[in-house]
């Protein structure tokens, strides 16, 4: 990721908001789910584009105790900054990397007995001193309805039994909700997943004779089905300020640039590639140095997207180019150098990632993770 830039385009990340969002969600979970519930921060995909190491530190200050990532590279990079906190890999690493996983004290999810055999071989190759130092452990994911990576209950029990025999800690059992954000339409699916996971968990406890962490709820699960909090809630999108407005979370990221050119059309015509919209002569056009290579989706022009300049909304004047967007300016006071906000607040106006997502028929996750590494992140703490 670029840490500085010679153009006036950046993403501003409010770490105070991260801390407060985590704390708010934790407080809600303690009240509605379980007084002893723990918080796990989902910081995969570079913390949804916000910067994993800085976000993880802020989340820890807000009460997060465990950190979840998607890839081994993400886990190892995070371990360099979090020396002690548990880091859980939401999936299996390739068996050839299990040794590296263990030595970095990363907890993988193990889905199959075959992969567990490879893990056992790595563990058995450790000295007793290293075994005590690395504390090899794993999580088990139960297939309850998402049909992505989880294991059927029979396979989960085989892995649990073999892990116990090999003295590898089973520290968590979990699943992923498929329809927690759909309101009443998702009720039947959620309740079925809850029942399936609870049944599997009790059977795992019987095999292990101990109680690993049970976790299921994501942000939508916590908000809509707080009974799914169990021992730990995995907060993802809510930590970044979306999907949990009822809990008072606030968006963490502003995507910002500046007006670098301002000119008037000398005659009626179109702007940007394809001239897809016509403007009368004299229309002021502002050019802004940010484009689809930075994560501003090309389809936003057709979707009627706007930006904020001087606290007012201005509509895109033409299709998004690789490095620039052009805006038809309605306010005659706009000048070169003015701040432009593509995501976030300016004055009394606000454009959220969820607004852009709605225009593009997608979700806020895709908007946030789509902000490219070419955009420097600036942190406020």
C-alpha positions as CSV (number, residue, x, y, z in Angstrom):
1,X,0.0,0.0,0.0
2,X,1.2,3.5,-0.9
3,X,1.8,5.4,2.4
4,X,2.2,8.9,0.8
5,X,1.2,10.5,-2.5
6,X,2.1,13.3,-4.7
7,X,-1.5,13.9,-5.6
8,X,-4.3,15.2,-3.3
9,X,-6.2,11.9,-3.1
10,X,-6.3,9.7,0.0
11,X,-8.6,7.7,2.3
12,X,-8.9,9.1,5.8
13,X,-9.4,6.4,8.5
14,X,-10.8,7.4,11.9
15,X,-9.3,5.0,14.5
16,X,-11.3,6.6,17.3
17,X,-14.5,5.6,15.4
18,X,-13.1,2.0,15.2
19,X,-12.6,1.9,18.9
20,X,-16.0,3.3,19.7
21,X,-17.8,1.1,17.2
22,X,-16.2,-2.0,18.7
23,X,-17.0,-0.9,22.2
24,X,-20.6,-0.1,21.3
25,X,-21.1,-3.5,19.7
26,X,-19.5,-5.2,22.7
27,X,-21.7,-3.4,25.1
28,X,-24.8,-4.4,23.1
29,X,-23.7,-8.0,22.9
30,X,-23.0,-8.2,26.7
31,X,-26.5,-6.8,27.3
32,X,-28.4,-8.8,24.8
33,X,-26.4,-12.0,24.2
34,X,-24.2,-12.9,27.1
35,X,-22.5,-10.9,29.8
36,X,-19.2,-12.7,29.2
37,X,-19.3,-12.6,25.4
38,X,-16.1,-11.8,23.7
39,X,-15.5,-9.8,20.6
40,X,-13.5,-10.9,17.6
41,X,-12.5,-8.4,15.0
42,X,-12.6,-9.4,11.3
43,X,-9.7,-7.7,9.7
44,X,-9.4,-9.8,6.5
45,X,-8.9,-8.0,3.1
46,X,-6.6,-5.5,4.9
47,X,-9.4,-4.7,7.3
48,X,-11.9,-4.2,4.5
49,X,-9.5,-1.7,2.9
50,X,-8.9,0.3,6.0
51,X,-5.5,-1.1,6.9
52,X,-5.3,-4.2,9.0
53,X,-2.5,-3.4,11.5
54,X,-3.8,0.0,12.5
55,X,-7.4,-1.1,12.7
56,X,-6.5,-4.2,14.7
57,X,-4.7,-2.1,17.3
58,X,-7.7,0.3,17.5
59,X,-10.1,-2.6,17.7
60,X,-8.1,-4.1,20.6
61,X,-8.4,-0.8,22.5
62,X,-12.2,-1.1,21.9
63,X,-12.3,-4.5,23.4
64,X,-11.6,-7.0,20.6
65,X,-9.6,-10.0,21.8
66,X,-9.3,-12.3,18.8
67,X,-8.6,-11.4,15.2
68,X,-9.9,-13.2,12.1
69,X,-8.3,-13.1,8.7
70,X,-8.9,-15.0,5.4
71,X,-5.4,-15.9,4.2
72,X,-2.1,-17.0,5.7
73,X,-0.3,-14.0,4.2
74,X,-2.8,-11.7,6.0
75,X,-2.2,-13.7,9.3
76,X,1.5,-13.5,9.2
77,X,1.6,-9.8,8.4
78,X,-0.8,-9.2,11.3
79,X,1.3,-11.4,13.6
80,X,4.3,-9.0,13.1
81,X,2.2,-6.3,14.8
82,X,0.2,-8.3,17.3
83,X,2.6,-10.4,19.3
84,X,0.2,-12.1,21.7
85,X,-3.4,-11.8,20.5
86,X,-5.0,-14.9,19.0
87,X,-5.2,-14.8,15.2
88,X,-7.7,-17.2,13.5
89,X,-7.5,-18.2,9.9
90,X,-11.0,-18.6,8.4
91,X,-10.0,-21.5,6.3
92,X,-7.4,-24.1,5.8
93,X,-3.9,-23.2,4.6
94,X,-2.3,-25.4,2.1
95,X,-0.8,-28.4,4.0
96,X,2.7,-27.4,2.9
97,X,2.3,-24.2,4.9
98,X,1.0,-25.7,8.1
99,X,4.5,-25.6,9.7
100,X,4.7,-21.9,9.0
101,X,1.2,-21.5,10.4
102,X,2.1,-23.2,13.7
103,X,5.4,-21.3,14.1
104,X,3.6,-18.0,13.7
105,X,1.1,-19.1,16.4
106,X,-1.8,-18.8,13.9
107,X,-4.9,-20.9,14.5
108,X,-6.2,-22.4,11.3
109,X,-9.6,-23.7,10.6
110,X,-9.3,-27.4,9.8
111,X,-12.0,-28.8,7.5
112,X,-10.8,-32.4,6.8
113,X,-9.1,-35.3,8.6
114,X,-6.6,-35.4,5.7
115,X,-5.4,-31.8,6.5
116,X,-5.3,-32.6,10.2
117,X,-3.0,-35.5,9.5
118,X,-0.5,-33.0,8.0
119,X,-0.9,-30.8,11.0
120,X,-0.3,-33.6,13.4
121,X,2.9,-34.5,11.5
122,X,4.1,-30.9,11.9
123,X,3.3,-30.9,15.6
124,X,4.9,-34.2,16.2
125,X,8.1,-32.8,14.7
126,X,8.3,-30.1,17.3
127,X,10.4,-30.4,20.5
128,X,8.4,-30.2,23.7
129,X,9.8,-26.8,24.3
130,X,8.6,-25.5,20.9
131,X,5.3,-27.2,21.3
132,X,4.7,-25.3,24.6
133,X,5.9,-22.1,22.9
134,X,3.7,-22.3,19.8
135,X,0.6,-23.9,21.5
136,X,-0.8,-25.5,18.3
137,X,-4.5,-25.1,18.1
138,X,-7.4,-25.1,15.5
139,X,-10.9,-24.1,15.0
140,X,-13.7,-26.2,13.5
141,X,-16.2,-24.8,11.0
142,X,-19.6,-26.7,10.8
143,X,-21.5,-26.7,7.6
144,X,-25.0,-25.4,8.6
145,X,-26.3,-23.9,5.4
146,X,-23.9,-21.5,3.7
147,X,-22.3,-24.3,1.7
148,X,-18.9,-22.7,1.3
149,X,-16.1,-24.2,3.5
150,X,-17.7,-25.8,6.5
151,X,-17.5,-29.6,7.3
152,X,-20.4,-31.9,7.9
153,X,-20.9,-32.9,11.5
154,X,-19.5,-36.4,11.0
155,X,-16.2,-35.0,9.6
156,X,-16.1,-32.4,12.4
157,X,-16.3,-35.1,15.0
158,X,-13.5,-37.1,13.4
159,X,-11.2,-34.1,13.3
160,X,-12.1,-33.2,16.9
161,X,-11.3,-36.7,18.2
162,X,-8.0,-36.9,16.2
163,X,-7.0,-33.4,17.5
164,X,-7.6,-34.4,21.1
165,X,-5.6,-37.6,20.7
166,X,-2.7,-35.6,19.2
167,X,-2.9,-32.9,22.0
168,X,-3.8,-30.2,19.5
169,X,-6.2,-27.7,21.1
170,X,-9.6,-27.2,19.6
171,X,-10.2,-23.7,20.7
172,X,-13.3,-22.8,18.7
173,X,-16.3,-24.2,16.9
174,X,-18.2,-21.9,14.5
175,X,-20.3,-21.4,11.4
176,X,-21.3,-18.6,9.1
177,X,-24.9,-17.2,8.9
178,X,-26.2,-17.1,5.4
179,X,-29.3,-14.9,5.7
180,X,-29.0,-12.9,8.9
181,X,-29.5,-9.5,7.1
182,X,-32.8,-10.3,5.3
183,X,-35.3,-9.6,8.1
184,X,-38.2,-12.0,8.5
185,X,-37.4,-13.7,5.2
186,X,-34.2,-15.1,6.7
187,X,-35.7,-16.2,10.1
188,X,-36.2,-19.8,9.1
189,X,-32.7,-20.2,7.7
190,X,-31.1,-18.5,10.7
191,X,-33.0,-20.6,13.2
192,X,-32.1,-23.8,11.3
193,X,-28.5,-22.9,11.3
194,X,-28.5,-22.1,15.0
195,X,-30.1,-25.5,15.8
196,X,-27.6,-27.4,13.6
197,X,-24.6,-25.6,15.1
198,X,-25.7,-26.1,18.7
199,X,-26.3,-29.8,18.1
200,X,-22.8,-30.2,16.5
201,X,-21.2,-28.2,19.3
202,X,-22.7,-30.4,22.0
203,X,-21.4,-33.5,20.2
204,X,-17.9,-31.9,19.9
205,X,-17.9,-31.1,23.6
206,X,-18.7,-34.7,24.3
207,X,-15.7,-35.8,22.2
208,X,-13.3,-33.3,23.7
209,X,-14.6,-33.2,27.3
210,X,-14.0,-29.4,27.2
211,X,-15.9,-26.4,25.9
212,X,-14.2,-24.5,23.1
213,X,-15.5,-21.0,22.0
214,X,-18.8,-21.2,20.2
215,X,-19.3,-18.5,17.6
216,X,-21.8,-17.7,14.9
217,X,-22.9,-14.1,14.9
218,X,-21.6,-11.5,12.5
219,X,-22.7,-7.9,12.6
220,X,-26.1,-8.7,11.1
221,X,-26.5,-11.7,13.4
222,X,-25.8,-9.6,16.5
223,X,-28.2,-6.8,15.4
224,X,-31.1,-9.0,14.2
225,X,-30.6,-12.2,16.2
226,X,-28.7,-11.3,19.4
227,X,-29.3,-14.8,20.8
228,X,-26.6,-16.0,18.3
229,X,-23.9,-14.2,20.2
230,X,-22.9,-17.3,22.2
231,X,-19.3,-17.0,23.4
232,X,-17.9,-14.6,20.8
233,X,-19.2,-12.2,18.1
234,X,-17.2,-11.7,14.9
235,X,-17.6,-8.0,14.2
236,X,-16.8,-7.1,10.6
237,X,-18.8,-4.5,8.7
238,X,-20.2,-3.0,11.9
239,X,-16.7,-2.2,13.1
240,X,-16.2,-0.1,9.9
241,X,-19.5,1.8,10.6
242,X,-22.1,0.0,8.4
243,X,-24.8,-2.5,9.0
244,X,-25.4,-1.6,12.6
245,X,-26.8,1.9,12.6
246,X,-29.2,0.9,15.4
247,X,-26.2,0.5,17.7
248,X,-24.8,4.0,17.0
249,X,-21.8,2.9,15.0
250,X,-20.4,5.5,12.6
251,X,-18.5,5.2,9.3
252,X,-14.7,5.1,9.7
253,X,-13.5,6.0,6.3
254,X,-13.6,9.2,4.1
255,X,-12.5,9.0,0.5
256,X,-11.1,12.4,-0.4
257,X,-9.6,14.3,-3.3
258,X,-9.4,17.9,-4.5
259,X,-10.4,19.9,-7.6
260,X,-7.3,20.2,-9.7
261,X,-8.9,21.9,-12.8
262,X,-11.9,24.0,-13.3
263,X,-13.1,25.2,-16.7
264,X,-16.2,26.1,-18.7
265,X,-17.4,24.4,-21.8
266,X,-16.9,26.8,-24.7
267,X,-19.7,25.2,-26.6
268,X,-22.4,22.6,-25.9
269,X,-21.0,19.1,-25.7
270,X,-20.2,16.0,-23.7
271,X,-17.6,15.2,-21.1
272,X,-15.3,12.2,-20.7
273,X,-15.3,9.1,-22.9
274,X,-18.3,8.5,-25.0
275,X,-19.9,11.9,-24.3
276,X,-22.8,10.1,-22.7
277,X,-24.4,13.3,-21.3
278,X,-24.8,16.6,-23.0
279,X,-24.2,20.0,-21.3
280,X,-24.9,23.5,-22.5
281,X,-22.1,26.0,-23.3
282,X,-20.7,27.7,-20.2
283,X,-21.2,24.7,-17.9
284,X,-18.4,24.6,-15.3
285,X,-16.6,21.3,-15.2
286,X,-14.3,20.3,-12.3
287,X,-11.7,17.6,-12.8
288,X,-10.7,15.5,-9.8
289,X,-7.7,13.2,-9.7
290,X,-9.2,9.9,-8.7
291,X,-10.6,7.2,-11.0
292,X,-11.4,3.5,-11.4
293,X,-7.8,2.5,-10.8
294,X,-8.4,3.9,-7.3
295,X,-11.6,2.0,-6.8
296,X,-14.2,4.6,-8.0
297,X,-16.3,2.2,-10.0
298,X,-16.9,3.2,-13.7
299,X,-20.6,2.4,-13.4
300,X,-21.1,5.2,-10.9
301,X,-21.7,7.7,-13.7
302,X,-24.6,5.8,-15.2
303,X,-25.9,5.2,-11.6
304,X,-26.2,8.9,-11.0
305,X,-23.5,9.1,-8.3
306,X,-22.5,12.4,-6.8
307,X,-19.6,13.9,-4.9
308,X,-19.5,16.6,-2.2
309,X,-17.8,20.0,-2.8
310,X,-18.3,22.8,-0.3
311,X,-21.0,20.8,1.5
312,X,-23.1,20.4,-1.6
313,X,-23.8,17.4,-3.9
314,X,-22.6,17.6,-7.5
315,X,-23.3,14.9,-10.1
316,X,-20.6,13.2,-12.2
317,X,-20.5,14.7,-15.6
318,X,-19.2,11.8,-17.5
319,X,-17.9,8.2,-17.2
320,X,-15.2,7.6,-14.6
321,X,-11.8,7.4,-16.2
322,X,-8.8,5.4,-14.9
323,X,-7.3,8.4,-13.1
324,X,-10.0,11.1,-13.1
325,X,-13.6,12.0,-12.6
326,X,-15.3,15.1,-14.0
327,X,-18.1,16.8,-12.2
328,X,-20.6,19.4,-13.4
329,X,-20.4,22.2,-10.8
330,X,-23.6,24.0,-9.8
331,X,-22.0,26.3,-7.2
332,X,-20.1,29.3,-8.7
333,X,-18.0,29.6,-5.6
334,X,-16.2,26.2,-6.2
335,X,-12.5,26.8,-6.9
336,X,-9.4,24.8,-7.7
337,X,-8.1,23.3,-4.5
338,X,-11.5,22.7,-2.9
339,X,-11.8,19.4,-1.1
340,X,-13.9,16.7,-2.8
341,X,-15.5,13.9,-0.8
342,X,-16.5,10.7,-2.6
343,X,-17.3,8.7,0.6
344,X,-17.9,10.4,3.9
345,X,-19.2,13.6,5.4
346,X,-18.7,17.2,4.4
347,X,-20.6,19.9,6.1
348,X,-24.1,18.6,6.8
349,X,-24.1,16.2,3.8
350,X,-23.0,12.6,3.8
351,X,-22.3,10.0,1.1
352,X,-21.9,6.5,2.5
353,X,-20.4,3.5,1.0
354,X,-23.8,1.9,1.3
355,X,-25.3,4.7,-0.9
356,X,-22.8,3.9,-3.6
357,X,-23.4,0.2,-3.2
358,X,-27.2,0.7,-3.6
359,X,-26.6,2.7,-6.8
360,X,-24.5,-0.2,-8.1
361,X,-26.7,-3.0,-6.8
362,X,-23.9,-4.4,-4.6
363,X,-23.0,-4.1,-0.9
364,X,-20.8,-1.7,1.1
365,X,-18.2,-4.4,1.6
366,X,-17.4,-4.4,-2.1
367,X,-17.2,-0.6,-2.2
368,X,-14.8,-0.4,0.8
369,X,-12.5,-3.3,-0.2
370,X,-12.4,-2.0,-3.7
371,X,-10.5,1.1,-2.8
372,X,-7.1,0.3,-4.3
373,X,-3.7,0.3,-2.8
374,X,-2.8,3.3,-4.9
375,X,-4.9,5.4,-2.5
376,X,-2.8,6.3,0.6
377,X,-4.5,5.8,4.0
378,X,-4.2,8.6,6.5
379,X,-5.1,7.8,10.1
380,X,-6.7,9.9,12.7
381,X,-6.3,8.8,16.3
